[in-house]
Amino acid sequence: MTIPLFDPTTAIEPLREQIDAALLEVAGAGQFILGPNVGAFEREFAALVGAGEAIGVANGTEAITIALRALGVGPGDEVIVPSFSYYASAEAIPPTGAVPVFCDIDPATYVTTAEQVKAVMTPRTKAVIVVHLFGNIAPVAEIEALGLPVVEDCAQAAGSVGPDGRPGALGAIASHSFYPSKNLGAFGDGGAITTSSKELAERVRMLRFHGSRDRVSYEEVGFNSRLDEIQAAVLRVMLPQLPAWAAHRAAVAGRYEQLGLGQLVRLPRPTDGATPAWHLYVVATDEPDQLAEQLVASGVESRGYYRHPIHEQPAMSAWRPPPNALPGTDEAASRHLAIPISATISDPHLEQVVAAVGAALGK
Ligand SMILES: Cc1ncc(COP(=O)(O)O)c(C=O)c1O
């Protein structure tokens, strides 16, 4: 039997009846766009995150673009973003008219530091996208102390907790993804924006609905980007489980450590005081692809996600930094490997993973 890299289905099996009932209710009510479930989910999600408001949008990519637009980012501006992330973190910038400026990350934590942001700031920098990659928590307060508003990309950090609160409540504004494989995953695409600024929240609500506040007058070119009522209904059933699912993910990291995984490969280091709900559990080693091949033989799935970081992607060629400008990114890109984690992965499976890594490395 193969131990999968991630498992979004086992955790929701006990919720099946509740989810089915919620789906039927939406189908019966016939209100599919911005209905009562979206409103209720927005309130419940904001409360969990600890932000003043949540606004549902169509996906986590548009959540970033709309958050940037709400901050007033536009043509002529630069937005700093780490290159070691999912492509969408940077793809979301050019639709605002601004350009991405890539910053480095610390390969021990996989998140960006304030110094790394400072190194690429210019007078044209209008905002910073900070990615809480793999569920680790980036130092948002230190980065905002540089005088720039932060858009937190929380796509991979649902359920994580840090000393200053949860991702989504740490910076000016934040984006979330409910893509099905995420820690809190819908039955299709979905996303949200959180902020504690009433003014930004109002701008987001206007932008997600074609740039209109009253559906009569259209004051800006906006987006048709809403969280579907049906997805909100599913997410409302799952949301109360998120803390327990997150606790299991955090416990898995502790268990991998206890089992001696840290003697075989480098483990991801939580940032100061963070308890990450690891979305992906990403270790580092010299020959990760070779290790991955050997793990297949032991029935353990693994994957290198960002072998070619965003600045190397063809679509980003116009904004590529000079060679070797991002050494932490290059190191993480060539050495990382995600190994199995989920909200329900069992202890025997964790033991099997560690034994398989040991056998593959001859240790
Ligand atoms: C770090 C990061 N940012 C943004 C996104 C985009 O989210 P979505 O797929 O909902 O557009 C994702 C995931 O897909 C992600 O992992």
The ligand as an ORCA input file, in Angstrom:
! r2SCAN-3c Opt
* xyz 0 1
  C       1.286     29.863     -1.964
  C       0.084     29.872     -2.861
  N      -0.404     31.042     -3.309
  C      -1.487     31.111     -4.090
  C      -2.159     29.967     -4.481
  C      -3.313     30.114     -5.399
  O      -4.514     29.634     -4.894
  P      -5.678     29.150     -5.891
  O      -5.257     27.833     -6.465
  O      -6.870     29.038     -5.007
  O      -5.846     30.200     -6.939
  C      -1.700     28.717     -4.029
  C      -2.356     27.428     -4.334
  O      -2.825     27.025     -5.283
  C      -0.543     28.659     -3.215
  O      -0.060     27.499     -2.778
*
